[in-house]
Amino acid sequence: GDANRVLNEYLAYFLNSKTGTEQIIARAQGTTRMRINVGNIKTVLVHVPSLEQQAEFVGELRRIEQTVAEVKDAIVERVRLGNTLQNIVFDGCL
């Protein structure tokens, strides 16, 4: 039933979270290059809320990522504008 279902995007967010990443690192093997096999991945403990809650989490994380992207874009634009104004001021003085 739905109790055992996991949305792909929810699982991806979980595996990239601090909790998921720590579990993956703990299961990684290798001396020169760390790797993890499917058997080990299957032992990662995933908190699986209802499908409705998973969808809510995914939606909220998407909104947060969108906001972060917008803030980054705004910062880049301000830096660009600042550099342009600085060039205008200094070019005008020379």
C-alpha positions as CSV (number, residue, x, y, z in Angstrom):
1,G,0.0,0.0,0.0
2,D,0.8,3.7,0.2
3,A,2.6,3.1,3.6
4,N,5.6,1.7,1.7
5,R,5.6,4.1,-1.3
6,V,8.2,6.8,-1.7
7,L,8.1,9.6,-4.2
8,N,11.3,9.6,-6.3
9,E,11.9,13.3,-5.6
10,Y,11.3,12.9,-1.9
11,L,13.9,10.1,-1.8
12,A,16.4,12.2,-3.7
13,Y,15.9,15.1,-1.3
14,F,16.3,12.6,1.6
15,L,19.5,11.0,0.3
16,N,21.0,14.5,-0.3
17,S,20.0,15.6,3.3
18,K,22.5,15.5,6.2
19,T,20.8,12.3,7.6
20,G,20.9,10.5,4.2
21,T,24.4,11.6,3.3
22,E,25.7,10.4,6.7
23,Q,24.2,7.0,6.2
24,I,25.6,6.6,2.7
25,I,29.1,7.7,3.8
26,A,28.9,5.2,6.7
27,R,28.1,2.4,4.2
28,A,30.7,3.4,1.6
29,Q,33.6,1.1,0.9
30,G,37.0,1.5,-0.8
31,T,40.5,2.7,0.0
32,T,41.3,4.9,-3.0
33,R,37.8,5.6,-4.3
34,M,34.8,5.4,-2.1
35,R,31.8,3.5,-3.6
36,I,28.6,2.0,-2.4
37,N,26.8,-1.0,-3.8
38,V,23.0,-1.6,-4.2
39,G,23.0,-4.0,-1.3
40,N,24.4,-1.3,1.0
41,I,22.0,1.4,-0.4
42,K,19.1,-0.8,0.5
43,T,20.1,-0.7,4.2
44,V,19.7,3.1,4.4
45,L,16.9,3.9,6.8
46,V,14.5,6.4,5.2
47,H,11.7,8.1,7.2
48,V,8.7,7.5,5.0
49,P,5.7,9.8,5.9
50,S,2.4,9.6,4.0
51,L,2.5,10.3,0.2
52,E,0.6,13.5,1.0
53,Q,3.2,14.6,3.5
54,Q,6.0,13.6,1.1
55,A,4.4,15.8,-1.6
56,E,4.2,18.7,0.9
57,F,7.9,18.4,1.8
58,V,8.9,18.2,-1.9
59,G,6.8,21.3,-2.7
60,E,8.2,23.3,0.2
61,L,11.8,22.3,-0.7
62,R,11.2,23.3,-4.3
63,R,9.9,26.7,-3.1
64,I,13.0,27.1,-0.9
65,E,15.3,26.2,-3.7
66,Q,13.5,28.7,-6.0
67,T,13.9,31.4,-3.4
68,V,17.6,30.7,-2.9
69,A,18.1,30.9,-6.7
70,E,16.2,34.2,-6.9
71,V,18.3,35.6,-4.0
72,K,21.5,34.5,-5.8
73,D,20.4,36.1,-9.0
74,A,19.5,39.4,-7.2
75,I,23.0,39.4,-5.5
76,V,24.7,38.8,-8.9
77,E,22.6,41.6,-10.4
78,R,23.5,44.0,-7.6
79,V,27.2,43.3,-7.9
80,R,27.0,43.8,-11.7
81,L,25.1,47.1,-11.2
82,G,27.7,48.2,-8.5
83,N,30.5,47.4,-10.9
84,T,28.8,49.3,-13.7
85,L,28.2,52.4,-11.5
86,Q,31.8,52.2,-10.2
87,N,33.1,52.2,-13.8
88,I,30.8,55.1,-14.7
89,V,32.0,57.2,-11.7
90,F,35.7,56.4,-12.2
91,D,35.6,56.8,-15.9
92,G,33.9,60.1,-15.5
93,C,36.6,61.4,-13.2
94,L,39.5,60.5,-15.5
